[in-house]
Amino acid sequence: MRCDACSAQWAVRETSFYCSCGWKFSSSDADGAIAEIIRSARLLAQLIDRHNDEVARIRSQGRDSFQSWLNSLARGLGGVLGAAMGHVVGAVVRMFF
């Protein structure tokens, strides 16, 4: 560390901090607070990652379910339309032959 006013220098570990109320605390106190902030940020990042993974899983399941439903609907409609076309073609053939 270096003082901007007098250019004195010292090790960061020897730094003291002062609150506006006059309370003095050491760099190890500040280091502990910084370590806690970093730990909390890592935990938050893990929670966000888990949340994003869960959202992706839910979207994928929803998409798969919707595709399955559409396929079933298409097969059902295809069967109904195929049967109807068969009846129409059969009626036309019977009319002319």
C-alpha positions as CSV (number, residue, x, y, z in Angstrom):
1,M,0.0,0.0,0.0
2,R,1.1,3.6,-0.5
3,C,-0.2,6.8,1.0
4,D,-1.1,9.3,-1.7
5,A,-0.3,12.2,0.7
6,C,3.2,11.3,2.0
7,S,4.1,8.4,-0.3
8,A,4.8,6.1,2.7
9,Q,4.6,2.4,1.8
10,W,3.7,-0.7,3.8
11,A,2.4,-4.3,3.3
12,V,-1.3,-4.8,2.8
13,R,-1.5,-7.0,5.8
14,E,-0.3,-4.2,8.0
15,T,-3.1,-1.9,6.9
16,S,-5.7,-0.6,9.3
17,F,-9.1,0.7,8.4
18,Y,-11.2,3.2,10.2
19,C,-14.9,3.6,10.3
20,S,-16.5,7.0,10.3
21,C,-17.5,6.3,13.9
22,G,-13.8,5.9,14.9
23,W,-13.8,2.1,15.1
24,K,-10.5,0.6,13.9
25,F,-10.3,-2.7,12.2
26,S,-7.5,-4.7,10.6
27,S,-6.9,-6.0,7.1
28,S,-7.6,-9.5,8.3
29,D,-11.1,-8.4,9.2
30,A,-11.5,-6.9,5.7
31,D,-10.0,-10.1,4.2
32,G,-12.6,-12.2,6.1
33,A,-15.4,-10.1,4.8
34,I,-14.1,-10.3,1.3
35,A,-13.7,-14.1,1.6
36,E,-17.4,-14.3,2.8
37,I,-18.5,-12.2,-0.2
38,I,-16.7,-14.4,-2.6
39,R,-18.1,-17.6,-1.0
40,S,-21.6,-16.1,-1.2
41,A,-21.1,-15.1,-4.8
42,R,-19.9,-18.7,-5.7
43,L,-23.0,-20.1,-3.9
44,L,-25.2,-17.7,-5.8
45,A,-23.5,-18.7,-9.1
46,Q,-24.1,-22.4,-8.3
47,L,-27.8,-21.7,-7.6
48,I,-28.2,-19.8,-10.8
49,D,-26.5,-22.6,-12.7
50,R,-28.9,-25.2,-11.1
51,H,-31.9,-23.0,-11.9
52,N,-30.8,-22.6,-15.5
53,D,-30.3,-26.4,-15.8
54,E,-33.8,-27.0,-14.4
55,V,-35.4,-24.4,-16.7
56,A,-33.6,-26.1,-19.7
57,R,-34.8,-29.5,-18.5
58,I,-38.4,-28.2,-18.1
59,R,-38.4,-26.6,-21.6
60,S,-37.0,-29.8,-23.1
61,Q,-39.7,-31.9,-21.5
62,G,-42.4,-29.5,-22.5
63,R,-41.1,-29.4,-26.1
64,D,-40.9,-33.2,-26.2
65,S,-44.4,-33.6,-24.8
66,F,-45.8,-31.1,-27.3
67,Q,-44.1,-32.9,-30.2
68,S,-45.5,-36.2,-29.0
69,W,-49.0,-34.7,-28.7
70,L,-48.7,-33.2,-32.2
71,N,-47.5,-36.6,-33.6
72,S,-50.4,-38.4,-32.0
73,L,-52.8,-35.8,-33.3
74,A,-51.4,-36.0,-36.9
75,R,-51.6,-39.8,-36.8
76,G,-55.2,-39.6,-35.6
77,L,-56.2,-37.0,-38.2
78,G,-54.3,-39.0,-40.9
79,G,-56.2,-42.1,-40.0
80,V,-59.5,-40.3,-40.1
81,L,-58.8,-38.5,-43.3
82,G,-57.4,-41.7,-44.9
83,A,-60.6,-43.6,-44.0
84,A,-62.8,-40.7,-45.3
85,M,-60.8,-40.6,-48.6
86,G,-61.2,-44.3,-48.9
87,H,-65.0,-44.1,-48.5
88,V,-65.1,-41.2,-51.1
89,V,-62.9,-43.1,-53.6
90,G,-64.9,-46.2,-53.0
91,A,-68.2,-44.4,-53.6
92,V,-66.8,-42.8,-56.8
93,V,-65.5,-46.1,-58.1
94,R,-68.9,-47.8,-57.4
95,M,-70.7,-45.0,-59.2
96,F,-68.7,-45.5,-62.4
97,F,-68.1,-49.2,-62.4
